[in-house]
Amino acid sequence: MKEAISEQSSDNKLETKVLEDKLEKLEASIKPMKKMKKQCKVQGAIQARKWVNGFAAIILGQFAFSQYGTYVIYSWDIIEPITCAFSMSDVFLGFTFWMVTKQPWTIYGLNSYFSSKIFMK
């Protein structure tokens, strides 16, 4: 009885060793893919940050123009339709992004979209 248990125990140890070796090989084989995925996330975050900064610059420019136009160049009666067009264009951009990418119009949505886009290349 003791011999059978001892033999079964050694078989289990051998099987465990074989499985651990296979696991190490699998982890070693996916290590480059994990590194590539991490690089894609970083590049996606950088590209998303560029887009977010670009959109922020556009919105800041719209705000600056509406203030300058209202108080320096023209009056509110002239600037009001222009600010309405600015607002509608911003909404259109966000809606178009959502329709094309199925991602929310947020920093996380932009990051997710560009990360996956770079990863697929």
N, C-alpha and C positions, 0 to 999 in steps of 0.2 A: 504494500500500500504506500509506504513511504517512498519507495523507488518510483512508483507511478506519479506521485505528486511532485517528486523532485524532477523527473523527466518533463512533466508538463510545465513546471516552472521554468526550466531552462528553455523549452520551446517558446514560451511566452516572452522571455528575455530576448531571445534571438529575433522573434517577430517584432518586438518593440524596437530593437536596434535597427532592423531593416526599415521599418516605417520612419524612424527618426532620420535615417540617412536619406530616404526619399524626400522627406519634408525639407531637409537642408538643401537638397538639389533643387527642389521647386522654388524655395525662397531665393536661392542664388539666381535662378533663371528669371524670376520676376523683378529682381532688384533693378535692372536697367529700365524696365517699363515704369516702375515707381518713380525713378529719377526723371524719366521723360515726362511723366504726368505732372510731377512737381514743377518742372521747367515750363510746361504748358500753362499751368495755373499762374505762375509768376508772369509770363509773357501776356497772358490774358488780362491779368490785373493791370499791367502797365498800359496795354492798349485801351482797356476800359477807362483807366484814369485819364488818358489823353482825350477820349471822347467826352467824358464827364467835364473835364476842364474846358473843352471846346464849347460844349453846350452852356456851361456856366458863363463863359466869355460872351457868348451870343446874348444870353439873357441879361447879363450885366450891361452890355452895349445897348440893348433895347431900353433898359431902365434909364441909363444915362441919357440916351437920346430923348426919351419922353420928358425927362426933367429939364434938360437943356432947351428942348423945343418949347415946352410949356412956359418956362420962366424967362428965357432969354430971346429966342428967335420969334416964336409964334405965340398964340394963345391956346388955351385948353380946347376951344372950339375947333381948332384945326388939328390938334394933336390927338384928340379923343378917338377918331376913326383909325388913326395910325396905331395907337396902342391896342385897339380892338383887333386889328389885323395881326399885330405881334402876338397877342394872346392866342388867337386862332391858329397861327402858324406853330406855336409851341405845342398846343394840343394835337395838332395834326402830326407833328413829328413823333410825339409820344404814342399816339394811336397807330401810326404806321409801323413804328418799331415793334409794338405789341403784336400787330397783325402778322408781320413778317417772321418774327422770331419766337412768338408765343412765350416771351419772357416779360416780366413786369418792367415798367419804366422806372427802375431804381438802380442805384449803384450796384447792388447785388445782382440784379438782372443783367446789367451790362457786363459785369465781371463773368457771370456764368456763361453768357452767350459767347463772348470773345474767347474764354478759356476753352470751351468745347469746339469752337471754330478752329482755333490753333491746334488743338489736339487731333482733330480729324485730318489736318494737313499732314 
